[in-house]
Amino acid sequence: MERIKNLYKWGDISEEDYRMEREAIQRELKALAPIESRARNLDRLAEFLASVAEAWEVATGEQRNKLVHTLFREVWLKDKQVVAIKPQPELEPFFRLNYEEFVNRSLKMRPRGDSNPRSPP
């Protein structure tokens, strides 16, 4: 910021260029939230997600509706069954990790070896 301020003071860049550059730098700085802050947010989200099942059990219909809107951006139903969901953007990494863990466990649990017998030579 100091460098572009000096360039403007010295007349090396126009006021318009200075303002555009300053705004671009400020946007970039805002995007670089401290890692500790992100980690705290992730910890809070993880705690929240860990208690969702318990909250669902004791929630009223209205509370469940609010909970669903808090967790998901979209929910697709077919014959009163949930067939797909789109989580809220900030929760997407948790759902992705959960899905990846599910896939990894499913692949490890698949029978191996003689589960696909071959015809004798």
MDAnalysis code that builds the backbone (N, CA, C; Angstrom):
import MDAnalysis as mda
import numpy as np

u = mda.Universe.empty(363, n_residues=121, atom_resindex=np.repeat(np.arange(121), 3), trajectory=True)
u.add_TopologyAttr("name", ["N", "CA", "C"] * 121)
u.add_TopologyAttr("resid", np.arange(1, 122))
u.add_TopologyAttr("resname", ["MET", "GLU", "ARG", "ILE", "LYS", "ASN", "LEU", "TYR", "LYS", "TRP", "GLY", "ASP", "ILE", "SER", "GLU", "GLU", "ASP", "TYR", "ARG", "MET", "GLU", "ARG", "GLU", "ALA", "ILE", "GLN", "ARG", "GLU", "LEU", "LYS", "ALA", "LEU", "ALA", "PRO", "ILE", "GLU", "SER", "ARG", "ALA", "ARG", "ASN", "LEU", "ASP", "ARG", "LEU", "ALA", "GLU", "PHE", "LEU", "ALA", "SER", "VAL", "ALA", "GLU", "ALA", "TRP", "GLU", "VAL", "ALA", "THR", "GLY", "GLU", "GLN", "ARG", "ASN", "LYS", "LEU", "VAL", "HIS", "THR", "LEU", "PHE", "ARG", "GLU", "VAL", "TRP", "LEU", "LYS", "ASP", "LYS", "GLN", "VAL", "VAL", "ALA", "ILE", "LYS", "PRO", "GLN", "PRO", "GLU", "LEU", "GLU", "PRO", "PHE", "PHE", "ARG", "LEU", "ASN", "TYR", "GLU", "GLU", "PHE", "VAL", "ASN", "ARG", "SER", "LEU", "LYS", "MET", "ARG", "PRO", "ARG", "GLY", "ASP", "SER", "ASN", "PRO", "ARG", "SER", "PRO", "PRO"])
u.atoms.positions = np.array([
    [0.825, -1.187, 0.000],
    [0.000, 0.000, 0.000],
    [0.875, 1.259, 0.000],
    [1.958, 1.209, 0.780],
    [2.846, 2.377, 0.832],
    [3.462, 2.659, -0.538],
    [3.822, 1.607, -1.244],
    [4.464, 1.796, -2.547],
    [3.521, 2.478, -3.537],
    [2.284, 2.018, -3.601],
    [1.383, 2.665, -4.565],
    [1.026, 4.081, -4.110],
    [0.992, 4.288, -2.786],
    [0.733, 5.638, -2.274],
    [1.860, 6.576, -2.723],
    [3.103, 6.101, -2.613],
    [4.237, 6.916, -3.048],
    [4.204, 7.161, -4.554],
    [3.859, 6.144, -5.327],
    [3.782, 6.323, -6.777],
    [2.773, 7.406, -7.133],
    [1.670, 7.430, -6.395],
    [0.656, 8.456, -6.642],
    [1.184, 9.845, -6.243],
    [1.819, 9.923, -5.056],
    [2.355, 11.204, -4.577],
    [3.382, 11.769, -5.557],
    [4.213, 10.893, -6.093],
    [5.285, 11.325, -6.994],
    [4.772, 11.597, -8.407],
    [3.497, 11.304, -8.639],
    [2.929, 11.566, -9.952],
    [3.205, 10.472, -10.970],
    [3.674, 9.319, -10.511],
    [3.980, 8.221, -11.435],
    [2.726, 7.475, -11.893],
    [1.654, 7.544, -11.099],
    [0.382, 6.939, -11.510],
    [-0.740, 7.939, -11.267],
    [-1.813, 7.780, -12.026],
    [-2.951, 8.693, -11.885],
    [-3.753, 8.339, -10.642],
    [-4.614, 9.260, -10.236],
    [-5.477, 9.008, -9.085],
    [-6.374, 7.805, -9.346],
    [-6.888, 7.712, -10.553],
    [-7.763, 6.578, -10.906],
    [-7.011, 5.248, -10.799],
    [-5.788, 5.204, -11.321],
    [-4.984, 3.973, -11.223],
    [-4.663, 3.649, -9.775],
    [-4.355, 4.704, -9.002],
    [-4.073, 4.504, -7.576],
    [-5.271, 3.894, -6.858],
    [-6.449, 4.426, -7.083],
    [-7.663, 3.921, -6.421],
    [-7.952, 2.473, -6.826],
    [-7.816, 2.189, -8.116],
    [-8.079, 0.820, -8.587],
    [-7.094, -0.169, -7.963],
    [-5.825, 0.198, -7.948],
    [-4.795, -0.674, -7.371],
    [-5.012, -0.857, -5.872],
    [-5.332, 0.243, -5.168],
    [-5.580, 0.167, -3.729],
    [-6.752, -0.758, -3.419],
    [-7.844, -0.643, -4.181],
    [-9.006, -1.510, -3.965],
    [-8.655, -2.970, -4.226],
    [-7.866, -3.225, -5.261],
    [-7.458, -4.603, -5.565],
    [-6.628, -5.185, -4.427],
    [-5.706, -4.394, -3.894],
    [-4.868, -4.855, -2.781],
    [-5.723, -5.106, -1.541],
    [-6.663, -4.229, -1.262],
    [-7.529, -4.402, -0.091],
    [-8.373, -5.669, -0.219],
    [-8.878, -5.960, -1.422],
    [-9.642, -7.205, -1.630],
    [-8.765, -8.423, -1.363],
    [-7.545, -8.384, -1.868],
    [-6.627, -9.507, -1.659],
    [-6.311, -9.694, -0.183],
    [-6.110, -8.596, 0.528],
    [-5.817, -8.695, 1.957],
    [-6.981, -9.281, 2.743],
    [-8.199, -8.894, 2.384],
    [-9.373, -9.447, 3.072],
    [-9.500, -10.939, 2.825],
    [-9.119, -11.379, 1.631],
    [-9.213, -12.808, 1.292],
    [-8.201, -13.627, 2.074],
    [-7.163, -12.980, 2.553],
    [-6.115, -13.681, 3.300],
    [-6.399, -13.634, 4.796],
    [-7.498, -14.235, 5.203],
    [-7.842, -14.267, 6.630],
    [-6.768, -15.069, 7.363],
    [-6.446, -14.660, 8.570],
    [-5.432, -15.395, 9.333],
    [-5.790, -16.874, 9.465],
    [-4.788, -17.721, 9.376],
    [-4.997, -19.167, 9.453],
    [-5.625, -19.546, 10.786],
    [-5.220, -18.895, 11.873],
    [-5.792, -19.202, 13.182],
    [-7.294, -18.958, 13.190],
    [-7.716, -17.870, 12.572],
    [-9.138, -17.554, 12.509],
    [-9.883, -18.627, 11.728],
    [-9.332, -19.050, 10.610],
    [-9.950, -20.120, 9.818],
    [-10.017, -21.413, 10.622],
    [-8.935, -21.725, 11.336],
    [-8.905, -22.958, 12.133],
    [-9.970, -22.916, 13.218],
    [-10.143, -21.758, 13.879],
    [-11.180, -21.640, 14.914],
    [-12.564, -21.835, 14.300],
    [-12.783, -21.241, 13.130],
    [-14.073, -21.410, 12.465],
    [-14.308, -22.865, 12.114],
    [-13.301, -23.542, 11.609],
    [-13.442, -24.955, 11.263],
    [-13.724, -25.792, 12.503],
    [-13.049, -25.476, 13.604],
    [-13.304, -26.202, 14.857],
    [-14.745, -26.020, 15.304],
    [-15.254, -24.782, 15.234],
    [-16.640, -24.525, 15.640],
    [-17.616, -25.264, 14.726],
    [-17.345, -25.248, 13.427],
    [-18.216, -25.960, 12.489],
    [-18.186, -27.465, 12.747],
    [-17.013, -28.001, 13.043],
    [-16.897, -29.437, 13.330],
    [-17.692, -29.805, 14.580],
    [-17.616, -28.978, 15.615],
    [-18.395, -29.224, 16.836],
    [-19.893, -29.184, 16.538],
    [-20.293, -28.203, 15.746],
    [-21.699, -28.076, 15.372],
    [-22.169, -29.324, 14.631],
    [-21.391, -29.760, 13.640],
    [-21.790, -30.932, 12.856],
    [-21.802, -32.205, 13.696],
    [-20.908, -32.298, 14.665],
    [-20.862, -33.479, 15.532],
    [-22.120, -33.599, 16.383],
    [-22.784, -32.490, 16.675],
    [-23.969, -32.527, 17.536],
    [-25.284, -32.464, 16.756],
    [-25.224, -32.481, 15.434],
    [-26.442, -32.356, 14.628],
    [-27.407, -33.514, 14.875],
    [-26.902, -34.723, 14.953],
    [-27.784, -35.884, 15.152],
    [-28.552, -35.772, 16.468],
    [-27.871, -35.355, 17.511],
    [-28.539, -35.184, 18.810],
    [-29.588, -34.076, 18.733],
    [-29.219, -32.980, 18.096],
    [-30.154, -31.862, 17.966],
    [-31.387, -32.277, 17.173],
    [-31.190, -33.068, 16.143],
    [-32.298, -33.515, 15.295],
    [-33.293, -34.339, 16.108],
    [-32.780, -35.186, 16.990],
    [-33.638, -36.068, 17.790],
    [-34.579, -35.293, 18.708],
    [-34.121, -34.186, 19.252],
    [-34.942, -33.454, 20.222],
    [-35.640, -32.235, 19.610],
    [-35.376, -31.961, 18.335],
    [-35.915, -30.755, 17.693],
    [-37.382, -30.921, 17.302],
    [-38.079, -29.797, 17.305],
    [-39.449, -29.767, 16.787],
    [-39.368, -29.697, 15.259],
    [-40.489, -29.804, 14.592],
    [-40.515, -29.719, 13.140],
    [-39.965, -28.399, 12.637],
    [-40.325, -27.308, 13.290],
    [-39.839, -25.981, 12.894],
    [-38.323, -25.883, 13.089],
    [-37.837, -26.420, 14.206],
    [-36.398, -26.387, 14.470],
    [-35.632, -27.248, 13.447],
    [-36.221, -28.388, 13.095],
    [-35.577, -29.244, 12.085],
    [-35.503, -28.523, 10.743],
    [-36.558, -27.807, 10.404],
    [-36.571, -27.055, 9.158],
    [-35.445, -26.011, 9.150],
    [-35.278, -25.303, 10.268],
    [-34.199, -24.313, 10.374],
    [-32.830, -24.990, 10.289],
    [-32.709, -26.146, 10.910],
    [-31.455, -26.888, 10.880],
    [-31.096, -27.303, 9.451],
    [-32.084, -27.782, 8.724],
    [-31.857, -28.174, 7.329],
    [-31.388, -26.978, 6.515],
    [-32.028, -25.829, 6.697],
    [-31.628, -24.626, 5.952],
    [-30.242, -24.133, 6.367],
    [-29.859, -24.394, 7.607],
    [-28.530, -24.014, 8.065],
    [-27.459, -24.892, 7.416],
    [-27.772, -26.160, 7.232],
    [-26.794, -27.111, 6.703],
    [-26.728, -27.141, 5.184],
    [-27.895, -27.025, 4.542],
    [-27.947, -27.300, 3.106],
    [-28.470, -26.127, 2.305],
    [-27.870, -25.958, 1.145],
    [-28.334, -24.950, 0.193],
    [-29.500, -25.510, -0.602],
    [-29.417, -26.799, -0.973],
    [-30.488, -27.457, -1.720],
    [-30.640, -28.894, -1.235],
    [-31.878, -29.384, -1.277],
    [-32.181, -30.771, -0.935],
    [-33.132, -31.295, -2.001],
    [-32.780, -32.436, -2.599],
    [-33.635, -33.039, -3.621],
    [-34.347, -34.246, -3.022],
    [-35.662, -34.288, -3.243],
    [-36.486, -35.373, -2.737],
    [-37.106, -36.138, -3.900],
    [-37.302, -37.436, -3.689],
    [-38.038, -38.265, -4.635],
    [-38.830, -39.257, -3.803],
    [-40.136, -39.251, -3.971],
    [-41.019, -40.129, -3.198],
    [-40.777, -39.977, -1.691],
    [-40.681, -38.729, -1.247],
    [-40.478, -38.386, 0.163],
    [-39.162, -38.904, 0.739],
    [-38.214, -39.203, -0.128],
    [-36.883, -39.656, 0.297],
    [-35.845, -38.642, -0.198],
    [-34.865, -38.335, 0.624],
    [-33.779, -37.452, 0.201],
    [-32.879, -38.248, -0.740],
    [-32.684, -37.712, -1.952],
    [-31.834, -38.404, -2.927],
    [-30.527, -37.656, -3.175],
    [-30.465, -36.375, -2.837],
    [-29.235, -35.603, -2.998],
    [-29.331, -34.323, -2.182],
    [-28.157, -33.814, -1.834],
    [-28.094, -32.549, -1.093],
    [-26.971, -31.696, -1.660],
    [-27.091, -30.406, -1.451],
    [-25.999, -29.480, -1.749],
    [-25.772, -28.696, -0.470],
    [-24.638, -28.941, 0.207],
    [-24.396, -28.262, 1.481],
    [-24.130, -26.772, 1.300],
    [-24.277, -26.038, 2.390],
    [-23.885, -24.637, 2.382],
    [-22.388, -24.572, 2.073],
    [-21.934, -23.552, 1.375],
    [-20.533, -23.491, 0.941],
    [-19.515, -23.682, 2.064],
    [-19.760, -23.087, 3.222],
    [-18.786, -23.205, 4.309],
    [-18.732, -24.608, 4.906],
    [-19.756, -25.423, 4.681],
    [-19.790, -26.784, 5.216],
    [-19.351, -27.830, 4.190],
    [-19.209, -27.427, 2.953],
    [-18.884, -28.375, 1.885],
    [-17.630, -29.213, 2.157],
    [-16.543, -28.633, 2.684],
    [-15.359, -29.471, 2.950],
    [-15.642, -30.619, 3.913],
    [-16.500, -30.406, 4.898],
    [-16.820, -31.477, 5.847],
    [-17.580, -32.601, 5.161],
    [-18.517, -32.245, 4.304],
    [-19.274, -33.270, 3.593],
    [-18.372, -34.022, 2.620],
    [-17.439, -33.306, 1.987],
    [-16.516, -33.948, 1.059],
    [-15.632, -34.938, 1.815],
    [-15.116, -34.528, 2.967],
    [-14.290, -35.420, 3.771],
    [-15.081, -36.639, 4.226],
    [-16.320, -36.429, 4.641],
    [-17.166, -37.523, 5.082],
    [-17.412, -38.504, 3.939],
    [-17.676, -37.983, 2.749],
    [-17.904, -38.830, 1.581],
    [-16.638, -39.616, 1.231],
    [-15.496, -38.951, 1.241],
    [-14.242, -39.632, 0.923],
    [-13.947, -40.735, 1.924],
    [-14.207, -40.481, 3.195],
    [-14.007, -41.504, 4.223],
    [-14.956, -42.679, 3.995],
    [-16.203, -42.391, 3.645],
    [-17.178, -43.437, 3.353],
    [-16.697, -44.308, 2.190],
    [-16.223, -43.678, 1.130],
    [-15.738, -44.425, -0.035],
    [-14.538, -45.274, 0.344],
    [-13.603, -44.707, 1.082],
    [-12.415, -45.464, 1.487],
    [-12.783, -46.674, 2.339],
    [-13.686, -46.494, 3.275],
    [-14.102, -47.622, 4.121],
    [-14.854, -48.673, 3.308],
    [-15.690, -48.218, 2.390],
    [-16.449, -49.155, 1.558],
    [-15.521, -49.991, 0.708],
    [-14.494, -49.386, 0.165],
    [-13.552, -50.126, -0.667],
    [-12.753, -51.117, 0.161],
    [-12.409, -50.760, 1.391],
    [-11.659, -51.665, 2.258],
    [-12.514, -52.844, 2.696],
    [-13.835, -52.650, 2.790],
    [-14.722, -53.702, 3.273],
    [-15.125, -54.669, 2.158],
    [-14.856, -54.306, 0.902],
    [-15.225, -55.179, -0.204],
    [-14.486, -56.500, -0.102],
    [-15.179, -57.599, -0.352],
    [-14.492, -58.888, -0.324],
    [-13.408, -58.922, -1.399],
    [-12.327, -59.581, -1.104],
    [-11.211, -59.679, -2.038],
    [-10.869, -61.147, -2.267],
    [-9.879, -61.352, -3.056],
    [-9.379, -62.705, -3.261],
    [-10.333, -63.539, -4.088],
    [-10.852, -64.609, -3.480],
    [-11.688, -65.565, -4.209],
    [-13.136, -65.111, -4.353],
    [-13.439, -63.879, -4.072],
    [-14.810, -63.413, -4.186],
    [-15.244, -63.312, -5.645],
    [-14.286, -63.321, -6.559],
    [-14.578, -63.292, -7.984],
    [-13.874, -64.491, -8.620],
    [-14.454, -65.682, -8.433],
    [-13.752, -66.886, -8.885],
    [-13.556, -66.885, -10.397],
    [-12.399, -67.419, -10.772],
    [-12.082, -67.547, -12.187],
    [-12.310, -68.993, -12.619],
    [-12.562, -69.119, -13.892],
    [-12.724, -70.500, -14.374],
    [-11.371, -71.195, -14.351],
    [-11.383, -72.512, -14.110],
    [-10.105, -73.242, -14.017],
    [-9.359, -73.178, -15.343],
    [-8.019, -73.189, -15.292],
    [-7.212, -73.112, -16.509],
    [-7.342, -74.336, -17.389],
])
